[in-house]
Amino acid sequence: MGAGPERRRVALGALGLLLVLGVALRWWGAGQDLYADEVATYWDVSTTDFPGLLRLVSSTAEITPPLAFVLSWLTTQPDLSVETLRLPSLVAGVASIPLVYAVGVRTVGRGAGLLAAALVTVSPFMIFYSVEARAYAVMMAMVLLSTLSMLKATESGRKRWWAAYAAFTCLAAYAHYTAAFVLAAQFGWVLVTQARARWPASIATAAALVLYVPWLPSLKGDLDSPTTTIADVLLRRFTVGSVLDDVAHWLVGFPYATAASLGTLPGRPALLLLGCSAIVGATGIYSYRGRLAEWFGGHDNRVVLVAILAVTTPVLAILQSILGTNVVSVRNLAASWPYAALTFAALVTVGGMGRRLLASALATAALGIGAAMVISDDYRRPSFSEAAQFANENGGALVDGASFTPGPLANFDLEGSRPDVPVIRLSLPAERTAPFDLFDQPTPPAEVAAEAVKLADGGPINLVTTVDANTVSGGQSKFDAGPAFVAALPDYYTEAESRVFPGMVDLKVTVFEAESEGAGRP
């Protein structure tokens, strides 16, 4: 057996092990409580039939295209659960591992492609969004399929691959708007570098655009939606510091920047390992400097393609934010992450075999440390079900000052998290039948306190807040109404106990009990 087939066999065996590890790392979060925008996905797919879902997603209730919602609707038909709701993201996240390898084989080489697949497997960013019931993992998989189809089409010229390219390009655009950055860049690469493919690529891209035409009215509605304005307000201020922080967390950190700094996750030792990997890779490039032109030529200069796709989303998102609405956030950079992994892998696997293996081991270990941390209890999604169970045991009433969602459902409204005690919202509008808009305001804390006393009927009042209630998710902040609520309680209600439930955002349940007599109690 020749060296080529043997290397291919070894690489495929390693890829199989990465797939097993990828599934294991991602299964950790499949059954965790839904959080933030995931709650909106639950409402979207659980409250209507299929035509109703399409009408709902095409309205201003959502500002994301429909593909991921359609997939979640389909997977939840046999059984509605958090696992089935997240199944499309889980499948797409695992599928991204071999897809990155396949793109790597055709661009940066088999060894670099395998390293990139390993980085996808253990990346905290990729793990997190593989179990997020939103569109990001689905979008990344569709973009990778579009790139892979385009590469195979330019190699073979076969119409079936151009048809696949058109289909996956359209599906990527139907998954998330930010996919457009990468899709446009790869089409531009074909036009500039692949003379024989310009005409079929243009026809295939035009076909994808025609298939996207039915969504254009909804696209305009999303651009004009007040939800877009809300999202812009909730994103962190657009500054040089915030952009650098978002890009750094996108590359190597935890997606929710306020839940863990880079010094915490992946941590300084991991960052040191990653830096050492880059240094080893740089020495390899230096030792290979006389043959770099040959190396580029051997890869048909396609390493330039993955480098362009790696930077396209951050660059164009920053440009869009300068010119108009702020779209820079960790998750909105998702489309370029697989290509960033391919670019890094290409750069650190240029030199001799010893340097390649060392640089690869250091980089994989660095992100592997982050992977081990991200599956720990400290970084799971907030455990509203445990807080609900604690409130059930106490009885009385529950005041929800911790949910973060665009509505109309909140975490304590969901099956599996719903407490037996009455729930009053403190930090969200009371609206439960339609998504919130700019004019919906939370009930004043004093009114919430009066309602809680009434519903508790002499029993305890369970106040649920975040431990650091001023920072909720991804740099987003909200008014902490907890102190105002406590101040508005009657004097005969005093704090009896509290319990903290750890996660990427810690939940704190503070129990207030009514004195039997005195303190002005009626």
ZINORSUL-V700245 format. One record per backbone hydrogen bond with DSSP energy under -0.5 kcal/mol. NH is the residue of the N-H (numbers start at 1). CO is the residue of the C=O. If there is no record, write none. Layout:
NH;CO + NH;CO
//
This chain:
6;2 + 7;3 + 8;4 + 9;5 + 10;6 + 11;7 + 12;8 + 13;9 + 14;10 + 15;11 + 16;12 + 17;13 + 18;14 + 19;15 + 20;16 + 21;17 + 22;18 + 23;19 + 24;20 + 25;21 + 26;22 + 27;23 + 28;24 + 29;26 + 30;27 + 32;29 + 38;35 + 39;36 + 40;36 + 41;37 + 42;38 + 43;39 + 44;40 + 45;41 + 46;42 + 47;43 + 53;49 + 54;50 + 55;51 + 56;52 + 57;53 + 58;54 + 59;55 + 59;56 + 62;59 + 67;174 + 70;66 + 71;67 + 72;68 + 73;69 + 74;70 + 75;71 + 76;72 + 77;74 + 81;79 + 85;81 + 86;82 + 87;83 + 90;86 + 91;87 + 92;88 + 93;89 + 94;90 + 95;91 + 96;92 + 97;94 + 98;94 + 99;95 + 100;96 + 101;97 + 102;98 + 103;99 + 104;100 + 105;101 + 106;102 + 107;104 + 108;104 + 109;104 + 113;109 + 114;110 + 115;111 + 116;112 + 117;113 + 118;114 + 119;115 + 120;116 + 121;117 + 122;118 + 123;119 + 127;123 + 128;124 + 129;125 + 130;126 + 131;128 + 132;129 + 133;131 + 134;132 + 137;129 + 139;135 + 140;136 + 141;137 + 142;138 + 143;139 + 144;140 + 145;141 + 146;142 + 147;143 + 148;144 + 149;145 + 150;146 + 151;147 + 152;148 + 153;149 + 154;150 + 155;151 + 156;152 + 157;153 + 161;158 + 162;158 + 163;159 + 164;160 + 165;161 + 166;162 + 167;163 + 168;164 + 169;165 + 170;166 + 171;167 + 172;168 + 173;169 + 174;170 + 175;171 + 175;172 + 176;172 + 179;176 + 180;177 + 181;178 + 182;178 + 183;179 + 184;180 + 185;181 + 186;182 + 187;183 + 188;184 + 189;185 + 190;186 + 191;187 + 192;188 + 193;189 + 194;190 + 195;193 + 197;194 + 198;194 + 198;195 + 201;197 + 202;198 + 203;199 + 204;200 + 205;201 + 206;202 + 207;203 + 208;204 + 209;205 + 210;206 + 211;207 + 212;208 + 213;209 + 213;210 + 215;212 + 216;212 + 216;213 + 219;215 + 220;216 + 221;217 + 222;218 + 223;219 + 224;220 + 225;221 + 225;222 + 228;225 + 229;225 + 230;226 + 231;227 + 232;228 + 233;229 + 234;230 + 235;231 + 239;237 + 243;239 + 244;240 + 245;241 + 246;242 + 247;243 + 248;244 + 249;245 + 250;246 + 251;247 + 252;248 + 253;248 + 253;249 + 254;265 + 257;255 + 259;256 + 260;256 + 264;261 + 265;261 + 267;262 + 268;263 + 271;267 + 272;268 + 273;269 + 274;270 + 275;271 + 276;272 + 277;273 + 278;274 + 279;275 + 280;276 + 281;277 + 282;278 + 283;279 + 284;280 + 285;281 + 286;282 + 287;283 + 288;284 + 289;286 + 291;288 + 292;289 + 295;291 + 296;292 + 297;293 + 298;294 + 299;295 + 299;296 + 300;297 + 301;296 + 302;299 + 304;301 + 306;302 + 307;303 + 308;304 + 309;305 + 310;306 + 311;307 + 312;308 + 313;309 + 315;311 + 316;312 + 317;313 + 318;314 + 319;315 + 320;316 + 321;317 + 322;318 + 323;319 + 324;320 + 329;327 + 333;329 + 333;330 + 334;331 + 336;333 + 337;334 + 340;336 + 341;337 + 342;338 + 343;339 + 344;340 + 345;341 + 346;342 + 347;343 + 348;344 + 349;345 + 349;346 + 350;347 + 356;352 + 357;353 + 358;354 + 359;355 + 360;356 + 361;357 + 362;358 + 363;359 + 364;360 + 365;361 + 366;362 + 367;363 + 368;364 + 369;365 + 370;366 + 371;367 + 372;368 + 373;369 + 374;370 + 375;371 + 376;373 + 379;376 + 380;377 + 384;382 + 387;383 + 388;384 + 389;385 + 390;386 + 391;387 + 392;388 + 393;389 + 394;390 + 395;391 + 397;395 + 397;460 + 398;422 + 399;462 + 400;398 + 400;424 + 401;399 + 401;464 + 413;410 + 414;411 + 417;414 + 418;414 + 422;396 + 424;398 + 426;400 + 427;400 + 436;406 + 440;437 + 441;439 + 443;428 + 447;444 + 448;444 + 449;445 + 450;446 + 451;447 + 452;448 + 453;449 + 454;450 + 455;451 + 456;452 + 457;453 + 458;453 + 459;456 + 461;512 + 462;397 + 463;461 + 463;510 + 464;399 + 464;462 + 465;463 + 465;508 + 467;506 + 469;466 + 469;467 + 471;468 + 472;476 + 473;476 + 476;473 + 478;470 + 481;479 + 485;481 + 486;482 + 487;483 + 488;484 + 489;485 + 489;486 + 493;490 + 494;492 + 494;513 + 496;511 + 497;511 + 499;509 + 501;507 + 502;500 + 504;380 + 507;501 + 508;465 + 509;499 + 510;463 + 510;508 + 511;497 + 511;509 + 512;461 + 512;510 + 513;494 + 515;492 + 521;518
//
